[in-house]
Amino acid sequence: MSDKEFTTWVVYAHPADYPTKYVARAWYSTRQGMVKMGSAGVILTDTLEQMHEEMEWKGLVMLLPMPGDDPVIIETWI
């Protein structure tokens, strides 16, 4: 990530690629409005509590999903 990118972590509950896990994926937004998923930005946990601990350790703040988000998206952290 460069200093011109902003990282957002999207948390998914049991997505198709990890059906038994909670998954957080890093998404990078640039000042130009481009959004891309980071190749190394993935966190896997067994419980939502563990995921919250990971995100809080990073000093992030949770946002609830937006209407129209995919049902597996349960929260976003900035």
mmCIF file as gemmi writes it, N, C-alpha and C atoms, coordinates in Angstrom:
data_model
loop_
_atom_site.group_PDB
_atom_site.id
_atom_site.type_symbol
_atom_site.label_atom_id
_atom_site.label_alt_id
_atom_site.label_comp_id
_atom_site.label_asym_id
_atom_site.label_entity_id
_atom_site.label_seq_id
_atom_site.pdbx_PDB_ins_code
_atom_site.Cartn_x
_atom_site.Cartn_y
_atom_site.Cartn_z
_atom_site.occupancy
_atom_site.B_iso_or_equiv
_atom_site.pdbx_formal_charge
_atom_site.auth_seq_id
_atom_site.auth_asym_id
_atom_site.pdbx_PDB_model_num
ATOM 1 N N . MET Axp A 1 ? 0.843 -1.179 0 1 0 ? 1 A 1
ATOM 2 C CA . MET Axp A 1 ? 0 0 0 1 0 ? 1 A 1
ATOM 3 C C . MET Axp A 1 ? 0.882 1.235 0 1 0 ? 1 A 1
ATOM 4 N N . SER Axp A 2 ? 0.521 2.22 -0.797 1 0 ? 2 A 1
ATOM 5 C CA . SER Axp A 2 ? 1.267 3.47 -0.82 1 0 ? 2 A 1
ATOM 6 C C . SER Axp A 2 ? 0.582 4.489 0.087 1 0 ? 2 A 1
ATOM 7 N N . ASP Axp A 3 ? 1.232 5.64 0.269 1 0 ? 3 A 1
ATOM 8 C CA . ASP Axp A 3 ? 0.636 6.686 1.099 1 0 ? 3 A 1
ATOM 9 C C . ASP Axp A 3 ? -0.556 7.346 0.408 1 0 ? 3 A 1
ATOM 10 N N . LYS Axp A 4 ? -0.813 6.98 -0.841 1 0 ? 4 A 1
ATOM 11 C CA . LYS Axp A 4 ? -1.95 7.531 -1.57 1 0 ? 4 A 1
ATOM 12 C C . LYS Axp A 4 ? -3.119 6.556 -1.608 1 0 ? 4 A 1
ATOM 13 N N . GLU Axp A 5 ? -3.053 5.494 -0.805 1 0 ? 5 A 1
ATOM 14 C CA . GLU Axp A 5 ? -4.126 4.512 -0.754 1 0 ? 5 A 1
ATOM 15 C C . GLU Axp A 5 ? -4.713 4.454 0.649 1 0 ? 5 A 1
ATOM 16 N N . PHE Axp A 6 ? -5.987 4.142 0.707 1 0 ? 6 A 1
ATOM 17 C CA . PHE Axp A 6 ? -6.727 4.007 1.954 1 0 ? 6 A 1
ATOM 18 C C . PHE Axp A 6 ? -7.201 2.568 2.047 1 0 ? 6 A 1
ATOM 19 N N . THR Axp A 7 ? -6.933 1.905 3.169 1 0 ? 7 A 1
ATOM 20 C CA . THR Axp A 7 ? -7.308 0.498 3.314 1 0 ? 7 A 1
ATOM 21 C C . THR Axp A 7 ? -8.62 0.358 4.045 1 0 ? 7 A 1
ATOM 22 N N . THR Axp A 8 ? -9.494 -0.465 3.502 1 0 ? 8 A 1
ATOM 23 C CA . THR Axp A 8 ? -10.754 -0.844 4.118 1 0 ? 8 A 1
ATOM 24 C C . THR Axp A 8 ? -10.765 -2.358 4.215 1 0 ? 8 A 1
ATOM 25 N N . TRP Axp A 9 ? -11.135 -2.898 5.373 1 0 ? 9 A 1
ATOM 26 C CA . TRP Axp A 9 ? -11.239 -4.349 5.554 1 0 ? 9 A 1
ATOM 27 C C . TRP Axp A 9 ? -12.71 -4.737 5.543 1 0 ? 9 A 1
ATOM 28 N N . VAL Axp A 10 ? -13.093 -5.621 4.634 1 0 ? 10 A 1
ATOM 29 C CA . VAL Axp A 10 ? -14.463 -6.114 4.539 1 0 ? 10 A 1
ATOM 30 C C . VAL Axp A 10 ? -14.484 -7.52 5.125 1 0 ? 10 A 1
ATOM 31 N N . VAL Axp A 11 ? -15.413 -7.739 6.079 1 0 ? 11 A 1
ATOM 32 C CA . VAL Axp A 11 ? -15.519 -9.033 6.752 1 0 ? 11 A 1
ATOM 33 C C . VAL Axp A 11 ? -16.7 -9.797 6.174 1 0 ? 11 A 1
ATOM 34 N N . TYR Axp A 12 ? -16.421 -11.043 5.799 1 0 ? 12 A 1
ATOM 35 C CA . TYR Axp A 12 ? -17.406 -11.938 5.2 1 0 ? 12 A 1
ATOM 36 C C . TYR Axp A 12 ? -17.658 -13.118 6.136 1 0 ? 12 A 1
ATOM 37 N N . ALA Axp A 13 ? -18.908 -13.528 6.276 1 0 ? 13 A 1
ATOM 38 C CA . ALA Axp A 13 ? -19.259 -14.696 7.081 1 0 ? 13 A 1
ATOM 39 C C . ALA Axp A 13 ? -19.42 -15.895 6.159 1 0 ? 13 A 1
ATOM 40 N N . HIS Axp A 14 ? -18.524 -16.833 6.295 1 0 ? 14 A 1
ATOM 41 C CA . HIS Axp A 14 ? -18.601 -18.118 5.595 1 0 ? 14 A 1
ATOM 42 C C . HIS Axp A 14 ? -18.792 -17.986 4.084 1 0 ? 14 A 1
ATOM 43 N N . PRO Axp A 15 ? -17.882 -17.259 3.407 1 0 ? 15 A 1
ATOM 44 C CA . PRO Axp A 15 ? -18.003 -17.131 1.951 1 0 ? 15 A 1
ATOM 45 C C . PRO Axp A 15 ? -17.727 -18.462 1.256 1 0 ? 15 A 1
ATOM 46 N N . ALA Axp A 16 ? -18.061 -18.54 -0.004 1 0 ? 16 A 1
ATOM 47 C CA . ALA Axp A 16 ? -17.942 -19.794 -0.76 1 0 ? 16 A 1
ATOM 48 C C . ALA Axp A 16 ? -16.523 -20.358 -0.759 1 0 ? 16 A 1
ATOM 49 N N . ASP Axp A 17 ? -15.507 -19.489 -0.768 1 0 ? 17 A 1
ATOM 50 C CA . ASP Axp A 17 ? -14.133 -19.996 -0.815 1 0 ? 17 A 1
ATOM 51 C C . ASP Axp A 17 ? -13.603 -20.442 0.551 1 0 ? 17 A 1
ATOM 52 N N . TYR Axp A 18 ? -14.246 -20.034 1.639 1 0 ? 18 A 1
ATOM 53 C CA . TYR Axp A 18 ? -13.882 -20.459 3.006 1 0 ? 18 A 1
ATOM 54 C C . TYR Axp A 18 ? -15.167 -20.67 3.802 1 0 ? 18 A 1
ATOM 55 N N . PRO Axp A 19 ? -15.937 -21.708 3.501 1 0 ? 19 A 1
ATOM 56 C CA . PRO Axp A 19 ? -17.275 -21.866 4.078 1 0 ? 19 A 1
ATOM 57 C C . PRO Axp A 19 ? -17.327 -22.082 5.589 1 0 ? 19 A 1
ATOM 58 N N . THR Axp A 20 ? -16.211 -22.389 6.223 1 0 ? 20 A 1
ATOM 59 C CA . THR Axp A 20 ? -16.215 -22.606 7.671 1 0 ? 20 A 1
ATOM 60 C C . THR Axp A 20 ? -15.531 -21.471 8.435 1 0 ? 20 A 1
ATOM 61 N N . LYS Axp A 21 ? -15.188 -20.389 7.744 1 0 ? 21 A 1
ATOM 62 C CA . LYS Axp A 21 ? -14.405 -19.308 8.352 1 0 ? 21 A 1
ATOM 63 C C . LYS Axp A 21 ? -15.079 -17.948 8.224 1 0 ? 21 A 1
ATOM 64 N N . TYR Axp A 22 ? -14.595 -17.026 9.037 1 0 ? 22 A 1
ATOM 65 C CA . TYR Axp A 22 ? -14.846 -15.604 8.835 1 0 ? 22 A 1
ATOM 66 C C . TYR Axp A 22 ? -13.618 -15.079 8.106 1 0 ? 22 A 1
ATOM 67 N N . VAL Axp A 23 ? -13.841 -14.277 7.091 1 0 ? 23 A 1
ATOM 68 C CA . VAL Axp A 23 ? -12.754 -13.821 6.233 1 0 ? 23 A 1
ATOM 69 C C . VAL Axp A 23 ? -12.785 -12.296 6.163 1 0 ? 23 A 1
ATOM 70 N N . ALA Axp A 24 ? -11.627 -11.683 6.376 1 0 ? 24 A 1
ATOM 71 C CA . ALA Axp A 24 ? -11.485 -10.239 6.158 1 0 ? 24 A 1
ATOM 72 C C . ALA Axp A 24 ? -10.561 -10.055 4.967 1 0 ? 24 A 1
ATOM 73 N N . ARG Axp A 25 ? -11.003 -9.249 4.015 1 0 ? 25 A 1
ATOM 74 C CA . ARG Axp A 25 ? -10.199 -8.953 2.832 1 0 ? 25 A 1
ATOM 75 C C . ARG Axp A 25 ? -9.92 -7.457 2.781 1 0 ? 25 A 1
ATOM 76 N N . ALA Axp A 26 ? -8.667 -7.131 2.502 1 0 ? 26 A 1
ATOM 77 C CA . ALA Axp A 26 ? -8.274 -5.727 2.396 1 0 ? 26 A 1
ATOM 78 C C . ALA Axp A 26 ? -8.619 -5.211 1.009 1 0 ? 26 A 1
ATOM 79 N N . TRP Axp A 27 ? -9.239 -4.046 0.981 1 0 ? 27 A 1
ATOM 80 C CA . TRP Axp A 27 ? -9.526 -3.333 -0.26 1 0 ? 27 A 1
ATOM 81 C C . TRP Axp A 27 ? -8.831 -1.99 -0.176 1 0 ? 27 A 1
ATOM 82 N N . TYR Axp A 28 ? -8.134 -1.624 -1.242 1 0 ? 28 A 1
ATOM 83 C CA . TYR Axp A 28 ? -7.366 -0.389 -1.277 1 0 ? 28 A 1
ATOM 84 C C . TYR Axp A 28 ? -8.033 0.6 -2.224 1 0 ? 28 A 1
ATOM 85 N N . SER Axp A 29 ? -8.297 1.789 -1.711 1 0 ? 29 A 1
ATOM 86 C CA . SER Axp A 29 ? -8.905 2.856 -2.515 1 0 ? 29 A 1
ATOM 87 C C . SER Axp A 29 ? -7.865 3.942 -2.727 1 0 ? 29 A 1
ATOM 88 N N . THR Axp A 30 ? -7.786 4.448 -3.952 1 0 ? 30 A 1
ATOM 89 C CA . THR Axp A 30 ? -6.84 5.518 -4.255 1 0 ? 30 A 1
ATOM 90 C C . THR Axp A 30 ? -7.565 6.857 -4.27 1 0 ? 30 A 1
ATOM 91 N N . ARG Axp A 31 ? -6.796 7.911 -4.295 1 0 ? 31 A 1
ATOM 92 C CA . ARG Axp A 31 ? -7.385 9.247 -4.366 1 0 ? 31 A 1
ATOM 93 C C . ARG Axp A 31 ? -8.153 9.456 -5.658 1 0 ? 31 A 1
ATOM 94 N N . GLN Axp A 32 ? -7.808 8.695 -6.686 1 0 ? 32 A 1
ATOM 95 C CA . GLN Axp A 32 ? -8.496 8.805 -7.969 1 0 ? 32 A 1
ATOM 96 C C . GLN Axp A 32 ? -9.801 8 -7.98 1 0 ? 32 A 1
ATOM 97 N N . GLY Axp A 33 ? -10.116 7.318 -6.884 1 0 ? 33 A 1
ATOM 98 C CA . GLY Axp A 33 ? -11.361 6.579 -6.785 1 0 ? 33 A 1
ATOM 99 C C . GLY Axp A 33 ? -11.278 5.129 -7.211 1 0 ? 33 A 1
ATOM 100 N N . MET Axp A 34 ? -10.1 4.666 -7.591 1 0 ? 34 A 1
ATOM 101 C CA . MET Axp A 34 ? -9.956 3.267 -7.984 1 0 ? 34 A 1
ATOM 102 C C . MET Axp A 34 ? -9.917 2.394 -6.734 1 0 ? 34 A 1
ATOM 103 N N . VAL Axp A 35 ? -10.562 1.232 -6.804 1 0 ? 35 A 1
ATOM 104 C CA . VAL Axp A 35 ? -10.587 0.288 -5.691 1 0 ? 35 A 1
ATOM 105 C C . VAL Axp A 35 ? -10.037 -1.037 -6.186 1 0 ? 35 A 1
ATOM 106 N N . LYS Axp A 36 ? -9.151 -1.638 -5.386 1 0 ? 36 A 1
ATOM 107 C CA . LYS Axp A 36 ? -8.602 -2.943 -5.749 1 0 ? 36 A 1
ATOM 108 C C . LYS Axp A 36 ? -8.45 -3.788 -4.494 1 0 ? 36 A 1
ATOM 109 N N . MET Axp A 37 ? -8.55 -5.094 -4.663 1 0 ? 37 A 1
ATOM 110 C CA . MET Axp A 37 ? -8.366 -5.995 -3.548 1 0 ? 37 A 1
ATOM 111 C C . MET Axp A 37 ? -6.888 -6.323 -3.437 1 0 ? 37 A 1
ATOM 112 N N . GLY Axp A 38 ? -6.374 -6.311 -2.214 1 0 ? 38 A 1
ATOM 113 C CA . GLY Axp A 38 ? -4.973 -6.63 -1.99 1 0 ? 38 A 1
ATOM 114 C C . GLY Axp A 38 ? -4.732 -8.123 -2.037 1 0 ? 38 A 1
ATOM 115 N N . SER Axp A 39 ? -3.667 -8.537 -2.708 1 0 ? 39 A 1
ATOM 116 C CA . SER Axp A 39 ? -3.385 -9.964 -2.862 1 0 ? 39 A 1
ATOM 117 C C . SER Axp A 39 ? -2.976 -10.612 -1.545 1 0 ? 39 A 1
ATOM 118 N N . ALA Axp A 40 ? -2.313 -9.874 -0.666 1 0 ? 40 A 1
ATOM 119 C CA . ALA Axp A 40 ? -1.867 -10.455 0.596 1 0 ? 40 A 1
ATOM 120 C C . ALA Axp A 40 ? -2.768 -10.066 1.758 1 0 ? 40 A 1
ATOM 121 N N . GLY Axp A 41 ? -3.793 -9.292 1.49 1 0 ? 41 A 1
ATOM 122 C CA . GLY Axp A 41 ? -4.639 -8.778 2.551 1 0 ? 41 A 1
ATOM 123 C C . GLY Axp A 41 ? -5.817 -9.664 2.868 1 0 ? 41 A 1
ATOM 124 N N . VAL Axp A 42 ? -5.552 -10.826 3.496 1 0 ? 42 A 1
ATOM 125 C CA . VAL Axp A 42 ? -6.629 -11.736 3.881 1 0 ? 42 A 1
ATOM 126 C C . VAL Axp A 42 ? -6.367 -12.217 5.304 1 0 ? 42 A 1
ATOM 127 N N . ILE Axp A 43 ? -7.405 -12.17 6.14 1 0 ? 43 A 1
ATOM 128 C CA . ILE Axp A 43 ? -7.33 -12.701 7.501 1 0 ? 43 A 1
ATOM 129 C C . ILE Axp A 43 ? -8.441 -13.728 7.643 1 0 ? 43 A 1
ATOM 130 N N . LEU Axp A 44 ? -8.107 -14.902 8.185 1 0 ? 44 A 1
ATOM 131 C CA . LEU Axp A 44 ? -9.079 -15.969 8.422 1 0 ? 44 A 1
ATOM 132 C C . LEU Axp A 44 ? -9.2 -16.229 9.923 1 0 ? 44 A 1
ATOM 133 N N . THR Axp A 45 ? -10.425 -16.345 10.43 1 0 ? 45 A 1
ATOM 134 C CA . THR Axp A 45 ? -10.64 -16.72 11.825 1 0 ? 45 A 1
ATOM 135 C C . THR Axp A 45 ? -11.788 -17.716 11.895 1 0 ? 45 A 1
ATOM 136 N N . ASP Axp A 46 ? -11.837 -18.429 13.019 1 0 ? 46 A 1
ATOM 137 C CA . ASP Axp A 46 ? -12.911 -19.394 13.24 1 0 ? 46 A 1
ATOM 138 C C . ASP Axp A 46 ? -14.169 -18.747 13.806 1 0 ? 46 A 1
ATOM 139 N N . THR Axp A 47 ? -13.998 -17.649 14.543 1 0 ? 47 A 1
ATOM 140 C CA . THR Axp A 47 ? -15.149 -16.991 15.169 1 0 ? 47 A 1
ATOM 141 C C . THR Axp A 47 ? -15.149 -15.504 14.842 1 0 ? 47 A 1
ATOM 142 N N . LEU Axp A 48 ? -16.316 -14.899 14.95 1 0 ? 48 A 1
ATOM 143 C CA . LEU Axp A 48 ? -16.437 -13.461 14.741 1 0 ? 48 A 1
ATOM 144 C C . LEU Axp A 48 ? -15.705 -12.706 15.85 1 0 ? 48 A 1
ATOM 145 N N . GLU Axp A 49 ? -15.723 -13.243 17.048 1 0 ? 49 A 1
ATOM 146 C CA . GLU Axp A 49 ? -15 -12.618 18.159 1 0 ? 49 A 1
ATOM 147 C C . GLU Axp A 49 ? -13.502 -12.522 17.851 1 0 ? 49 A 1
ATOM 148 N N . GLN Axp A 50 ? -12.939 -13.58 17.314 1 0 ? 50 A 1
ATOM 149 C CA . GLN Axp A 50 ? -11.521 -13.548 16.93 1 0 ? 50 A 1
ATOM 150 C C . GLN Axp A 50 ? -11.259 -12.487 15.865 1 0 ? 50 A 1
ATOM 151 N N . MET Axp A 51 ? -12.186 -12.372 14.917 1 0 ? 51 A 1
ATOM 152 C CA . MET Axp A 51 ? -12.027 -11.365 13.871 1 0 ? 51 A 1
ATOM 153 C C . MET Axp A 51 ? -12.065 -9.97 14.471 1 0 ? 51 A 1
ATOM 154 N N . HIS Axp A 52 ? -12.983 -9.737 15.41 1 0 ? 52 A 1
ATOM 155 C CA . HIS Axp A 52 ? -13.067 -8.431 16.064 1 0 ? 52 A 1
ATOM 156 C C . HIS Axp A 52 ? -11.759 -8.108 16.789 1 0 ? 52 A 1
ATOM 157 N N . GLU Axp A 53 ? -11.176 -9.099 17.441 1 0 ? 53 A 1
ATOM 158 C CA . GLU Axp A 53 ? -9.891 -8.888 18.117 1 0 ? 53 A 1
ATOM 159 C C . GLU Axp A 53 ? -8.804 -8.485 17.122 1 0 ? 53 A 1
ATOM 160 N N . GLU Axp A 54 ? -8.779 -9.132 15.963 1 0 ? 54 A 1
ATOM 161 C CA . GLU Axp A 54 ? -7.791 -8.795 14.921 1 0 ? 54 A 1
ATOM 162 C C . GLU Axp A 54 ? -7.968 -7.36 14.438 1 0 ? 54 A 1
ATOM 163 N N . MET Axp A 55 ? -9.208 -6.972 14.178 1 0 ? 55 A 1
ATOM 164 C CA . MET Axp A 55 ? -9.474 -5.638 13.654 1 0 ? 55 A 1
ATOM 165 C C . MET Axp A 55 ? -9.2 -4.57 14.712 1 0 ? 55 A 1
ATOM 166 N N . GLU Axp A 56 ? -9.593 -4.841 15.952 1 0 ? 56 A 1
ATOM 167 C CA . GLU Axp A 56 ? -9.352 -3.888 17.03 1 0 ? 56 A 1
ATOM 168 C C . GLU Axp A 56 ? -7.858 -3.741 17.296 1 0 ? 56 A 1
ATOM 169 N N . TRP Axp A 57 ? -7.103 -4.83 17.187 1 0 ? 57 A 1
ATOM 170 C CA . TRP Axp A 57 ? -5.649 -4.784 17.353 1 0 ? 57 A 1
ATOM 171 C C . TRP Axp A 57 ? -5.021 -3.841 16.329 1 0 ? 57 A 1
ATOM 172 N N . LYS Axp A 58 ? -5.608 -3.786 15.133 1 0 ? 58 A 1
ATOM 173 C CA . LYS Axp A 58 ? -5.126 -2.891 14.082 1 0 ? 58 A 1
ATOM 174 C C . LYS Axp A 58 ? -5.558 -1.44 14.332 1 0 ? 58 A 1
ATOM 175 N N . GLY Axp A 59 ? -6.401 -1.216 15.359 1 0 ? 59 A 1
ATOM 176 C CA . GLY Axp A 59 ? -6.861 0.129 15.669 1 0 ? 59 A 1
ATOM 177 C C . GLY Axp A 59 ? -7.98 0.609 14.769 1 0 ? 59 A 1
ATOM 178 N N . LEU Axp A 60 ? -8.746 -0.317 14.209 1 0 ? 60 A 1
ATOM 179 C CA . LEU Axp A 60 ? -9.789 0.022 13.249 1 0 ? 60 A 1
ATOM 180 C C . LEU Axp A 60 ? -11.152 0.191 13.925 1 0 ? 60 A 1
ATOM 181 N N . VAL Axp A 61 ? -12.081 0.792 13.191 1 0 ? 61 A 1
ATOM 182 C CA . VAL Axp A 61 ? -13.439 1.049 13.662 1 0 ? 61 A 1
ATOM 183 C C . VAL Axp A 61 ? -14.415 0.339 12.731 1 0 ? 61 A 1
ATOM 184 N N . MET Axp A 62 ? -15.43 -0.301 13.319 1 0 ? 62 A 1
ATOM 185 C CA . MET Axp A 62 ? -16.382 -1.091 12.54 1 0 ? 62 A 1
ATOM 186 C C . MET Axp A 62 ? -17.54 -0.247 12.008 1 0 ? 62 A 1
ATOM 187 N N . LEU Axp A 63 ? -17.914 -0.546 10.761 1 0 ? 63 A 1
ATOM 188 C CA . LEU Axp A 63 ? -19.118 0.003 10.136 1 0 ? 63 A 1
ATOM 189 C C . LEU Axp A 63 ? -20.025 -1.164 9.769 1 0 ? 63 A 1
ATOM 190 N N . LEU Axp A 64 ? -21.32 -0.974 9.874 1 0 ? 64 A 1
ATOM 191 C CA . LEU Axp A 64 ? -22.267 -2.016 9.491 1 0 ? 64 A 1
ATOM 192 C C . LEU Axp A 64 ? -22.418 -2.048 7.976 1 0 ? 64 A 1
ATOM 193 N N . PRO Axp A 65 ? -22.906 -3.176 7.43 1 0 ? 65 A 1
ATOM 194 C CA . PRO Axp A 65 ? -23.053 -3.262 5.978 1 0 ? 65 A 1
ATOM 195 C C . PRO Axp A 65 ? -24.071 -2.261 5.444 1 0 ? 65 A 1
ATOM 196 N N . MET Axp A 66 ? -23.899 -1.954 4.174 1 0 ? 66 A 1
ATOM 197 C CA . MET Axp A 66 ? -24.806 -1.04 3.492 1 0 ? 66 A 1
ATOM 198 C C . MET Axp A 66 ? -25.95 -1.833 2.862 1 0 ? 66 A 1
ATOM 199 N N . PRO Axp A 67 ? -27.124 -1.218 2.728 1 0 ? 67 A 1
ATOM 200 C CA . PRO Axp A 67 ? -28.201 -1.898 2.018 1 0 ? 67 A 1
ATOM 201 C C . PRO Axp A 67 ? -27.724 -2.262 0.612 1 0 ? 67 A 1
ATOM 202 N N . GLY Axp A 68 ? -28.02 -3.452 0.183 1 0 ? 68 A 1
ATOM 203 C CA . GLY Axp A 68 ? -27.609 -3.892 -1.137 1 0 ? 68 A 1
ATOM 204 C C . GLY Axp A 68 ? -26.289 -4.631 -1.161 1 0 ? 68 A 1
ATOM 205 N N . ASP Axp A 69 ? -25.544 -4.633 -0.034 1 0 ? 69 A 1
ATOM 206 C CA . ASP Axp A 69 ? -24.311 -5.426 0.022 1 0 ? 69 A 1
ATOM 207 C C . ASP Axp A 69 ? -24.651 -6.905 -0.07 1 0 ? 69 A 1
ATOM 208 N N . ASP Axp A 70 ? -23.708 -7.676 -0.545 1 0 ? 70 A 1
ATOM 209 C CA . ASP Axp A 70 ? -23.86 -9.125 -0.588 1 0 ? 70 A 1
ATOM 210 C C . ASP Axp A 70 ? -24.163 -9.635 0.818 1 0 ? 70 A 1
ATOM 211 N N . PRO Axp A 71 ? -25.078 -10.595 0.968 1 0 ? 71 A 1
ATOM 212 C CA . PRO Axp A 71 ? -25.448 -11.081 2.307 1 0 ? 71 A 1
ATOM 213 C C . PRO Axp A 71 ? -24.291 -11.661 3.126 1 0 ? 71 A 1
ATOM 214 N N . VAL Axp A 72 ? -23.219 -12.101 2.49 1 0 ? 72 A 1
ATOM 215 C CA . VAL Axp A 72 ? -22.094 -12.636 3.263 1 0 ? 72 A 1
ATOM 216 C C . VAL Axp A 72 ? -21.233 -11.528 3.872 1 0 ? 72 A 1
ATOM 217 N N . ILE Axp A 73 ? -21.424 -10.274 3.445 1 0 ? 73 A 1
ATOM 218 C CA . ILE Axp A 73 ? -20.696 -9.155 4.041 1 0 ? 73 A 1
ATOM 219 C C . ILE Axp A 73 ? -21.406 -8.783 5.337 1 0 ? 73 A 1
ATOM 220 N N . ILE Axp A 74 ? -20.67 -8.899 6.459 1 0 ? 74 A 1
ATOM 221 C CA . ILE Axp A 74 ? -21.314 -8.611 7.735 1 0 ? 74 A 1
ATOM 222 C C . ILE Axp A 74 ? -20.834 -7.309 8.366 1 0 ? 74 A 1
ATOM 223 N N . GLU Axp A 75 ? -19.646 -6.834 7.966 1 0 ? 75 A 1
ATOM 224 C CA . GLU Axp A 75 ? -19.165 -5.573 8.494 1 0 ? 75 A 1
ATOM 225 C C . GLU Axp A 75 ? -17.964 -5.103 7.704 1 0 ? 75 A 1
ATOM 226 N N . THR Axp A 76 ? -17.639 -3.832 7.864 1 0 ? 76 A 1
ATOM 227 C CA . THR Axp A 76 ? -16.472 -3.228 7.228 1 0 ? 76 A 1
ATOM 228 C C . THR Axp A 76 ? -15.718 -2.471 8.312 1 0 ? 76 A 1
ATOM 229 N N . TRP Axp A 77 ? -14.399 -2.525 8.228 1 0 ? 77 A 1
ATOM 230 C CA . TRP Axp A 77 ? -13.549 -1.851 9.218 1 0 ? 77 A 1
ATOM 231 C C . TRP Axp A 77 ? -12.649 -0.836 8.517 1 0 ? 77 A 1
ATOM 232 N N . ILE Axp A 78 ? -12.579 0.367 9.102 1 0 ? 78 A 1
ATOM 233 C CA . ILE Axp A 78 ? -11.708 1.421 8.565 1 0 ? 78 A 1
ATOM 234 C C . ILE Axp A 78 ? -10.805 1.937 9.671 1 0 ? 78 A 1
